[in-house]
């Protein structure tokens, strides 16, 4: 049976982001078809399982995010490559070491999902951007197969490196709409009225400031935004600035999927501010839920939604959409998003493509 190793994520069970959710779906799909090992950050898992969904879990005492992610990915890469038929690397931060890992075992098949165009993110300084561009080049030049999750990224890689990539997005049929239960209404009384909703990491490229400024103008819908406010100076300053605004409900991360889904699946409008990263899993999930989506106007989001959502470039445009949209337009948006998701974003289709590659 084939030996497959997955590196580049915080770990399993998934409790962090899109790559973790994808890996959880993938290992479940591969159970019985391959022997899979997933490399995890021990600091994120106080209780360490030996296996999960049939996959072996291996731990390193390093943080999977930030600068330490480079060493974290490198350690996992060198540990995995000697005993793997296929190595699936999610993200490029540790791929600066990929040429050296190649020397240890040339017959291991290397598959890299490059994630977004990471070096373009506004949060990085000049040195970090240079490093990420260099690491991206190492990934692309040393992989047997490169996967992009969005056509825009595939086009960029083709133009820059002259390669053909596999474009594979993400599934979303693991989420289902659920009603808001009484306990959640008691915890969040503002859910008794119509509201807009957004869930995101508080980072510059997610246009958090722009979205908050739009709703700060006293729109007819309040905004419920879930994010990691305490993880950065940006988050702390924005929360302090808008703490007294009755039209803004700024919530800490909600790690209980059922509760988060209650808030998300019952909103009138879903606001998606991401400007980088390709096909964003949270956007795909919102489409599957049939939400009325208002997205930041960038090529990644237009490709994902097939130009069928509503789009904003600044706070004034977003405010105008929120204050003028009617029920009929919301219904049309909802139907369009659901139809696209049914056609493109099912896990069976996505994972069958990955299984064939791996």
C-alpha positions as a Markdown table, in Angstrom:
| # | Residue | x | y | z |
|---|---|---|---|---|
| 1 | Unk | 0.0 | 0.0 | 0.0 |
| 2 | Unk | 1.3 | 3.5 | -0.9 |
| 3 | Unk | 2.8 | 5.6 | 1.9 |
| 4 | Unk | 1.6 | 9.2 | 1.8 |
| 5 | Unk | 2.8 | 12.0 | 4.1 |
| 6 | Unk | 1.1 | 15.3 | 4.6 |
| 7 | Unk | 3.1 | 18.3 | 5.9 |
| 8 | Unk | 2.5 | 22.1 | 6.2 |
| 9 | Unk | -0.5 | 22.2 | 8.4 |
| 10 | Unk | -1.0 | 22.7 | 12.2 |
| 11 | Unk | -2.3 | 19.2 | 12.4 |
| 12 | Unk | -5.4 | 17.0 | 12.9 |
| 13 | Unk | -8.1 | 17.1 | 14.2 |
| 14 | Unk | -8.7 | 20.3 | 12.2 |
| 15 | Unk | -9.1 | 23.3 | 14.4 |
| 16 | Unk | -7.3 | 26.1 | 12.7 |
| 17 | Unk | -7.9 | 26.9 | 9.0 |
| 18 | Unk | -8.8 | 25.8 | 5.5 |
| 19 | Unk | -5.7 | 23.6 | 4.9 |
| 20 | Unk | -6.5 | 21.7 | 8.1 |
| 21 | Unk | -10.1 | 21.2 | 7.1 |
| 22 | Unk | -9.0 | 20.0 | 3.7 |
| 23 | Unk | -6.5 | 17.5 | 5.2 |
| 24 | Unk | -9.1 | 16.1 | 7.4 |
| 25 | Unk | -11.4 | 15.4 | 4.5 |
| 26 | Unk | -8.5 | 14.0 | 2.5 |
| 27 | Unk | -7.3 | 11.5 | 5.1 |
| 28 | Unk | -10.8 | 10.3 | 5.6 |
| 29 | Unk | -11.1 | 9.7 | 1.9 |
| 30 | Unk | -7.8 | 7.9 | 1.7 |
| 31 | Unk | -8.5 | 5.5 | 4.5 |
| 32 | Unk | -8.1 | 2.0 | 3.2 |
| 33 | Unk | -6.5 | 3.3 | -0.1 |
| 34 | Unk | -3.1 | 4.3 | 1.3 |
| 35 | Unk | -1.2 | 4.5 | 4.6 |
| 36 | Unk | -1.2 | 8.2 | 5.5 |
| 37 | Unk | 0.9 | 10.1 | 8.0 |
| 38 | Unk | 0.2 | 13.7 | 9.0 |
| 39 | Unk | 2.8 | 15.9 | 10.7 |
| 40 | Unk | 1.4 | 18.1 | 13.5 |
| 41 | Unk | 2.6 | 20.9 | 15.8 |
| 42 | Unk | 2.8 | 19.5 | 19.3 |
| 43 | Unk | 2.1 | 22.9 | 20.9 |
| 44 | Unk | -1.3 | 23.0 | 19.3 |
| 45 | Unk | -2.4 | 19.6 | 20.7 |
| 46 | Unk | -2.0 | 19.1 | 24.5 |
| 47 | Unk | -3.7 | 15.7 | 24.1 |
| 48 | Unk | -1.8 | 13.9 | 21.4 |
| 49 | Unk | -3.5 | 11.1 | 19.5 |
| 50 | Unk | -1.6 | 8.4 | 17.7 |
| 51 | Unk | -4.1 | 8.1 | 14.9 |
| 52 | Unk | -7.0 | 10.1 | 13.4 |
| 53 | Unk | -9.4 | 8.9 | 10.7 |
| 54 | Unk | -7.0 | 6.1 | 9.9 |
| 55 | Unk | -3.9 | 8.4 | 9.6 |
| 56 | Unk | -0.8 | 8.2 | 11.8 |
| 57 | Unk | 0.0 | 11.5 | 13.6 |
| 58 | Unk | 3.6 | 12.6 | 14.2 |
| 59 | Unk | 4.5 | 15.6 | 16.2 |
| 60 | Unk | 7.2 | 18.3 | 16.2 |
| 61 | Unk | 7.7 | 20.7 | 19.1 |
| 62 | Unk | 7.6 | 23.8 | 16.9 |
| 63 | Unk | 4.9 | 26.4 | 16.0 |
| 64 | Unk | 3.3 | 25.7 | 12.6 |
| 65 | Unk | 2.8 | 29.5 | 12.0 |
| 66 | Unk | 5.0 | 32.5 | 11.8 |
| 67 | Unk | 8.8 | 32.3 | 11.2 |
| 68 | Unk | 9.0 | 29.0 | 13.0 |
| 69 | Unk | 6.9 | 27.4 | 10.3 |
| 70 | Unk | 10.0 | 27.3 | 8.1 |
| 71 | Unk | 11.8 | 25.0 | 10.4 |
| 72 | Unk | 8.6 | 23.1 | 11.3 |
| 73 | Unk | 8.0 | 22.3 | 7.6 |
| 74 | Unk | 11.7 | 21.5 | 7.0 |
| 75 | Unk | 11.8 | 19.0 | 9.9 |
| 76 | Unk | 8.6 | 17.3 | 8.8 |
| 77 | Unk | 9.9 | 17.2 | 5.2 |
| 78 | Unk | 13.2 | 15.5 | 6.1 |
| 79 | Unk | 11.5 | 13.1 | 8.4 |
| 80 | Unk | 8.8 | 12.1 | 5.9 |
| 81 | Unk | 10.7 | 11.9 | 2.6 |
| 82 | Unk | 12.7 | 8.8 | 3.5 |
| 83 | Unk | 9.6 | 6.7 | 4.1 |
| 84 | Unk | 7.0 | 8.1 | 1.7 |
| 85 | Unk | 6.0 | 7.2 | -1.8 |
| 86 | Unk | 4.3 | 10.5 | -2.0 |
| 87 | Unk | 4.8 | 13.7 | -0.1 |
| 88 | Unk | 2.0 | 16.3 | -0.1 |
| 89 | Unk | 3.3 | 19.7 | 0.9 |
| 90 | Unk | 0.6 | 22.4 | 1.7 |
| 91 | Unk | 2.1 | 25.8 | 1.3 |
| 92 | Unk | 5.6 | 26.9 | 0.3 |
| 93 | Unk | 7.2 | 28.4 | 3.4 |
| 94 | Unk | 9.5 | 25.4 | 4.1 |
| 95 | Unk | 10.2 | 24.6 | 0.4 |
| 96 | Unk | 13.5 | 26.4 | 0.5 |
| 97 | Unk | 14.8 | 23.1 | 1.8 |
| 98 | Unk | 13.0 | 21.0 | -0.8 |
| 99 | Unk | 16.1 | 20.7 | -3.2 |
| 100 | Unk | 18.1 | 19.2 | -0.3 |
| 101 | Unk | 15.3 | 16.8 | 0.7 |
| 102 | Unk | 15.2 | 15.7 | -2.9 |
| 103 | Unk | 18.7 | 14.4 | -2.6 |
| 104 | Unk | 17.8 | 12.0 | 0.2 |
| 105 | Unk | 15.2 | 10.1 | -1.9 |
| 106 | Unk | 14.8 | 11.0 | -5.5 |
| 107 | Unk | 12.0 | 8.4 | -6.1 |
| 108 | Unk | 9.6 | 10.0 | -3.7 |
| 109 | Unk | 6.8 | 11.8 | -5.6 |
| 110 | Unk | 6.5 | 15.5 | -4.5 |
| 111 | Unk | 3.2 | 17.2 | -4.7 |
| 112 | Unk | 2.9 | 20.9 | -3.6 |
| 113 | Unk | -0.2 | 22.9 | -3.2 |
| 114 | Unk | 1.2 | 26.5 | -3.3 |
| 115 | Unk | -1.8 | 28.0 | -1.5 |
| 116 | Unk | -2.0 | 31.7 | -2.6 |
| 117 | Unk | 0.6 | 34.0 | -3.9 |
| 118 | Unk | 1.9 | 34.3 | -0.4 |
| 119 | Unk | 4.6 | 36.9 | -1.0 |
| 120 | Unk | 2.0 | 39.5 | -2.1 |
| 121 | Unk | 0.3 | 39.6 | 1.3 |
| 122 | Unk | 0.4 | 43.1 | 2.8 |
| 123 | Unk | 1.5 | 41.9 | 6.2 |
| 124 | Unk | 5.0 | 40.8 | 5.0 |
| 125 | Unk | 8.0 | 43.1 | 5.0 |
| 126 | Unk | 10.6 | 43.3 | 2.2 |
| 127 | Unk | 12.8 | 40.5 | 3.5 |
| 128 | Unk | 9.9 | 38.1 | 4.2 |
| 129 | Unk | 8.5 | 38.8 | 0.7 |
| 130 | Unk | 11.9 | 38.0 | -0.9 |
| 131 | Unk | 12.1 | 34.8 | 1.1 |
| 132 | Unk | 8.6 | 33.7 | 0.1 |
| 133 | Unk | 9.2 | 34.4 | -3.5 |
| 134 | Unk | 12.4 | 32.4 | -3.4 |
| 135 | Unk | 10.7 | 29.5 | -1.5 |
| 136 | Unk | 7.9 | 29.6 | -4.1 |
| 137 | Unk | 10.4 | 29.1 | -6.8 |
| 138 | Unk | 12.1 | 26.2 | -5.0 |
| 139 | Unk | 8.7 | 24.6 | -4.6 |
| 140 | Unk | 7.7 | 24.9 | -8.2 |
| 141 | Unk | 11.0 | 23.8 | -9.6 |
| 142 | Unk | 11.4 | 20.7 | -7.4 |
| 143 | Unk | 7.8 | 19.4 | -7.4 |
| 144 | Unk | 6.6 | 16.6 | -9.6 |
| 145 | Unk | 3.1 | 18.1 | -9.5 |
| 146 | Unk | 2.1 | 21.6 | -8.6 |
| 147 | Unk | -1.5 | 22.3 | -7.5 |
| 148 | Unk | -3.2 | 25.7 | -7.6 |
| 149 | Unk | -6.6 | 26.2 | -5.9 |
| 150 | Unk | -7.6 | 29.0 | -8.3 |
| 151 | Unk | -7.3 | 29.7 | -12.0 |
| 152 | Unk | -5.7 | 33.1 | -11.3 |
| 153 | Unk | -2.9 | 31.4 | -9.4 |
| 154 | Unk | -2.5 | 28.7 | -12.1 |
| 155 | Unk | -2.2 | 31.5 | -14.7 |
| 156 | Unk | 0.4 | 33.3 | -12.6 |
| 157 | Unk | 2.5 | 30.2 | -12.1 |
| 158 | Unk | 2.3 | 29.4 | -15.8 |
| 159 | Unk | 3.4 | 32.9 | -16.8 |
| 160 | Unk | 6.2 | 33.2 | -14.2 |
| 161 | Unk | 7.6 | 29.6 | -14.3 |
| 162 | Unk | 6.4 | 28.2 | -17.6 |
| 163 | Unk | 4.8 | 25.2 | -15.9 |
| 164 | Unk | 1.4 | 23.4 | -16.2 |
| 165 | Unk | -0.4 | 23.1 | -12.9 |
| 166 | Unk | -3.4 | 21.2 | -11.7 |
| 167 | Unk | -6.2 | 23.5 | -10.6 |
| 168 | Unk | -8.1 | 21.9 | -7.8 |
| 169 | Unk | -10.3 | 23.9 | -5.4 |
| 170 | Unk | -12.0 | 22.9 | -2.2 |
| 171 | Unk | -15.2 | 21.1 | -1.2 |
| 172 | Unk | -17.9 | 22.6 | 1.0 |
| 173 | Unk | -20.6 | 19.9 | 1.4 |
| 174 | Unk | -19.4 | 19.2 | 4.9 |
| 175 | Unk | -21.3 | 22.3 | 6.1 |
| 176 | Unk | -25.1 | 22.4 | 6.5 |
| 177 | Unk | -27.4 | 25.2 | 7.4 |
| 178 | Unk | -28.8 | 25.0 | 10.9 |
| 179 | Unk | -31.3 | 27.2 | 12.9 |
| 180 | Unk | -30.3 | 29.4 | 15.7 |
| 181 | Unk | -31.1 | 27.6 | 19.0 |
| 182 | Unk | -32.4 | 29.4 | 22.1 |
| 183 | Unk | -29.2 | 29.0 | 24.0 |
| 184 | Unk | -27.3 | 30.8 | 21.2 |
| 185 | Unk | -29.9 | 33.5 | 21.1 |
| 186 | Unk | -29.5 | 34.1 | 24.8 |
| 187 | Unk | -25.8 | 34.4 | 24.4 |
| 188 | Unk | -26.0 | 36.7 | 21.4 |
| 189 | Unk | -29.3 | 38.6 | 21.6 |
| 190 | Unk | -28.6 | 40.6 | 18.4 |
| 191 | Unk | -29.3 | 37.4 | 16.4 |
| 192 | Unk | -33.0 | 38.1 | 16.9 |
| 193 | Unk | -32.8 | 40.7 | 14.1 |
| 194 | Unk | -31.4 | 40.6 | 10.5 |
| 195 | Unk | -27.6 | 41.0 | 10.3 |
| 196 | Unk | -24.6 | 40.8 | 8.1 |
| 197 | Unk | -21.8 | 38.3 | 8.9 |
| 198 | Unk | -18.1 | 37.9 | 8.4 |
| 199 | Unk | -15.6 | 35.4 | 9.7 |
| 200 | Unk | -11.9 | 36.0 | 9.0 |
| 201 | Unk | -8.4 | 36.4 | 10.4 |
| 202 | Unk | -7.7 | 40.0 | 11.3 |
| 203 | Unk | -5.0 | 40.8 | 8.7 |
| 204 | Unk | -4.6 | 43.8 | 6.4 |
| 205 | Unk | -5.3 | 41.9 | 3.2 |
| 206 | Unk | -8.7 | 40.8 | 4.5 |
| 207 | Unk | -9.8 | 44.5 | 4.4 |
| 208 | Unk | -11.1 | 44.4 | 8.0 |
| 209 | Unk | -10.8 | 48.2 | 8.4 |
| 210 | Unk | -12.7 | 48.8 | 5.2 |
| 211 | Unk | -15.6 | 46.6 | 6.3 |
| 212 | Unk | -15.8 | 48.0 | 9.8 |
| 213 | Unk | -15.8 | 51.6 | 8.4 |
| 214 | Unk | -18.7 | 50.8 | 6.1 |
| 215 | Unk | -20.9 | 49.4 | 8.8 |
| 216 | Unk | -19.8 | 52.2 | 11.2 |
| 217 | Unk | -21.7 | 54.6 | 9.0 |
| 218 | Unk | -25.0 | 53.4 | 10.6 |
| 219 | Unk | -26.3 | 51.0 | 8.0 |
| 220 | Unk | -29.7 | 49.3 | 8.3 |
| 221 | Unk | -28.0 | 46.0 | 9.0 |
| 222 | Unk | -25.6 | 45.4 | 11.9 |
| 223 | Unk | -22.4 | 43.5 | 11.3 |
| 224 | Unk | -21.4 | 40.4 | 13.3 |
| 225 | Unk | -17.7 | 39.8 | 12.7 |
| 226 | Unk | -15.8 | 36.8 | 14.2 |
| 227 | Unk | -12.0 | 37.1 | 14.2 |
| 228 | Unk | -8.8 | 36.7 | 16.2 |
| 229 | Unk | -8.8 | 40.3 | 17.6 |
| 230 | Unk | -6.1 | 39.7 | 20.2 |
| 231 | Unk | -3.5 | 38.2 | 17.9 |
| 232 | Unk | -2.2 | 41.4 | 16.4 |
| 233 | Unk | -1.8 | 45.1 | 17.1 |
| 234 | Unk | -4.2 | 45.7 | 14.2 |
| 235 | Unk | -6.9 | 43.5 | 15.7 |
| 236 | Unk | -6.5 | 45.1 | 19.2 |
| 237 | Unk | -6.6 | 48.7 | 17.8 |
| 238 | Unk | -9.7 | 48.0 | 15.6 |
| 239 | Unk | -11.6 | 46.4 | 18.4 |
| 240 | Unk | -10.8 | 49.3 | 20.8 |
| 241 | Unk | -11.8 | 51.8 | 18.1 |
| 242 | Unk | -15.2 | 50.3 | 17.4 |
| 243 | Unk | -16.0 | 48.7 | 20.8 |
| 244 | Unk | -18.8 | 51.2 | 21.6 |
| 245 | Unk | -20.5 | 51.0 | 18.1 |
| 246 | Unk | -23.9 | 49.4 | 18.6 |
| 247 | Unk | -24.0 | 48.4 | 14.9 |
| 248 | Unk | -20.8 | 46.3 | 15.3 |
| 249 | Unk | -20.6 | 43.0 | 17.2 |
| 250 | Unk | -16.9 | 41.9 | 17.2 |
| 251 | Unk | -16.7 | 38.4 | 18.5 |
| 252 | Unk | -13.7 | 36.3 | 19.5 |
| 253 | Unk | -12.9 | 33.1 | 17.5 |
| 254 | Unk | -15.6 | 30.5 | 17.8 |
| 255 | Unk | -14.1 | 27.0 | 17.6 |
| 256 | Unk | -17.3 | 25.1 | 18.1 |
| 257 | Unk | -18.4 | 24.4 | 14.5 |
| 258 | Unk | -22.1 | 24.0 | 15.4 |
| 259 | Unk | -22.3 | 27.4 | 17.1 |
| 260 | Unk | -20.3 | 29.2 | 14.3 |
| 261 | Unk | -22.6 | 27.6 | 11.7 |
| 262 | Unk | -25.6 | 28.9 | 13.5 |
| 263 | Unk | -24.3 | 32.5 | 13.2 |
| 264 | Unk | -23.1 | 32.1 | 9.7 |
| 265 | Unk | -25.9 | 30.2 | 8.0 |
| 266 | Unk | -28.7 | 32.6 | 9.2 |
| 267 | Unk | -27.2 | 35.9 | 8.2 |
| 268 | Unk | -28.9 | 38.1 | 5.6 |
| 269 | Unk | -25.6 | 39.0 | 3.9 |
| 270 | Unk | -22.2 | 37.3 | 4.0 |
| 271 | Unk | -19.3 | 39.8 | 3.7 |
| 272 | Unk | -16.1 | 38.4 | 2.3 |
| 273 | Unk | -13.2 | 40.8 | 2.5 |
| 274 | Unk | -10.3 | 38.5 | 1.5 |
| 275 | Unk | -8.1 | 40.0 | -1.3 |
| 276 | Unk | -5.3 | 37.3 | -1.4 |
| 277 | Unk | -5.0 | 33.5 | -1.2 |
| 278 | Unk | -6.8 | 32.1 | -4.2 |
| 279 | Unk | -10.0 | 30.1 | -3.6 |
| 280 | Unk | -10.8 | 30.8 | 0.0 |
| 281 | Unk | -12.5 | 27.8 | 1.9 |
| 282 | Unk | -14.7 | 30.1 | 4.0 |
| 283 | Unk | -16.1 | 31.7 | 0.8 |
| 284 | Unk | -16.8 | 28.3 | -0.8 |
| 285 | Unk | -18.6 | 27.2 | 2.4 |
| 286 | Unk | -20.7 | 30.3 | 2.4 |
| 287 | Unk | -21.7 | 29.5 | -1.2 |
| 288 | Unk | -22.6 | 26.0 | -0.3 |
| 289 | Unk | -24.9 | 27.4 | 2.5 |
| 290 | Unk | -26.6 | 29.5 | -0.2 |
| 291 | Unk | -25.7 | 32.8 | 1.5 |
| 292 | Unk | -26.1 | 36.2 | -0.3 |
| 293 | Unk | -22.4 | 37.1 | -0.8 |
| 294 | Unk | -20.9 | 40.5 | -1.0 |
| 295 | Unk | -17.2 | 40.0 | -1.8 |
| 296 | Unk | -14.1 | 42.3 | -2.2 |
| 297 | Unk | -13.6 | 42.9 | -5.9 |
| 298 | Unk | -10.5 | 40.9 | -6.7 |
| 299 | Unk | -9.9 | 38.4 | -9.5 |
| 300 | Unk | -9.7 | 35.4 | -7.0 |
| 301 | Unk | -13.1 | 36.1 | -5.6 |
| 302 | Unk | -14.7 | 36.7 | -9.1 |
| 303 | Unk | -13.4 | 33.4 | -10.4 |
| 304 | Unk | -14.6 | 31.5 | -7.3 |
| 305 | Unk | -18.1 | 33.0 | -7.6 |
| 306 | Unk | -18.2 | 33.1 | -11.4 |
| 307 | Unk | -18.9 | 36.9 | -11.4 |
| 308 | Unk | -22.3 | 36.2 | -9.8 |
| 309 | Unk | -21.9 | 37.7 | -6.3 |
| 310 | Unk | -21.9 | 41.4 | -5.5 |
| 311 | Unk | -18.5 | 43.2 | -5.2 |
| 312 | Unk | -17.1 | 46.2 | -3.4 |
| 313 | Unk | -13.8 | 48.1 | -3.8 |
| 314 | Unk | -14.1 | 50.5 | -0.8 |
| 315 | Unk | -16.2 | 51.2 | 2.2 |
| 316 | Unk | -18.6 | 53.5 | 0.3 |
| 317 | Unk | -19.4 | 50.8 | -2.2 |
| 318 | Unk | -20.0 | 48.3 | 0.5 |
| 319 | Unk | -22.2 | 50.6 | 2.4 |
| 320 | Unk | -24.2 | 51.3 | -0.7 |
| 321 | Unk | -24.8 | 47.6 | -1.4 |
| 322 | Unk | -25.8 | 46.9 | 2.2 |
| 323 | Unk | -28.3 | 49.8 | 2.4 |
| 324 | Unk | -30.0 | 49.2 | -1.0 |
| 325 | Unk | -30.2 | 45.4 | -1.4 |
| 326 | Unk | -33.7 | 44.1 | -1.2 |
| 327 | Unk | -35.2 | 40.6 | -0.5 |
| 328 | Unk | -35.6 | 39.7 | -4.2 |
| 329 | Unk | -31.9 | 40.4 | -4.9 |
| 330 | Unk | -30.9 | 38.4 | -1.8 |
| 331 | Unk | -32.9 | 35.4 | -3.0 |
| 332 | Unk | -31.3 | 35.6 | -6.5 |
| 333 | Unk | -27.8 | 35.8 | -5.0 |
| 334 | Unk | -28.5 | 32.9 | -2.7 |
| 335 | Unk | -29.7 | 30.7 | -5.6 |
| 336 | Unk | -26.8 | 31.6 | -7.8 |
| 337 | Unk | -24.2 | 30.8 | -5.1 |
| 338 | Unk | -25.8 | 27.5 | -4.2 |
| 339 | Unk | -26.0 | 26.4 | -7.9 |
| 340 | Unk | -22.3 | 27.1 | -8.4 |
| 341 | Unk | -21.3 | 25.3 | -5.2 |
| 342 | Unk | -23.3 | 22.2 | -6.2 |
| 343 | Unk | -21.6 | 22.1 | -9.6 |
| 344 | Unk | -18.0 | 22.8 | -8.5 |
| 345 | Unk | -17.4 | 22.4 | -4.7 |
| 346 | Unk | -18.3 | 18.9 | -3.6 |
| 347 | Unk | -15.6 | 16.9 | -1.7 |
| 348 | Unk | -16.2 | 13.7 | -3.7 |
| 349 | Unk | -15.1 | 15.5 | -6.9 |
| 350 | Unk | -12.2 | 17.4 | -5.3 |
| 351 | Unk | -10.8 | 14.4 | -3.4 |
| 352 | Unk | -11.1 | 12.0 | -6.2 |
| 353 | Unk | -8.8 | 14.3 | -8.2 |
| 354 | Unk | -6.3 | 14.5 | -5.3 |
| 355 | Unk | -6.4 | 10.7 | -4.9 |
| 356 | Unk | -5.5 | 10.2 | -8.5 |
| 357 | Unk | -2.5 | 12.5 | -8.2 |
| 358 | Unk | -1.3 | 11.1 | -4.9 |
